[in-house]
Amino acid sequence: MIQIRREEGSAVVEFISLMILLIIPVVFYFTLITIKAGGSLKDGSILREVSEIIKSASDFQESNSLAQRYISLRSGESSLVISCISGDCPHRDSVMNIELRTAGRITNRIIKGGKWQ
């Protein structure tokens, strides 16, 4: 004769405990993604402003010092590196690579000359 066992317990408790174990890593993952994306957006906006500062000044040395000052005010731990891609820097039509270096990230932007001569 086959005996049927009576199972006791609640499926709701098992469901809730399993959901908690599965939800915690997912929430942790999306939190880290959001924090990292926020840092990248901040760096992108700083670099956009720096490129406008460099393009709008009348002298390259003046624009470089204004950009460095802006970087020090906006984010103290960042550094700015401006390198020339075309061989004739700094001139009106020169092409430059601007790098914003923060802790663990490097953001690049390529711009074409400014108002200087």
Buried (B, 14 or more C-beta within 10 A) or exposed (E): EEEEEEEEEEEEEEEEEEEEEEEEEEEEEEEEEEEEEEBEEBBEEBBEBBBBBBBEBEBBEBBBEBBBEBBEEEBEEBEBEBEEEEEEBBBEEBBBEBBBBBEEEEBEBEBEBBEBE
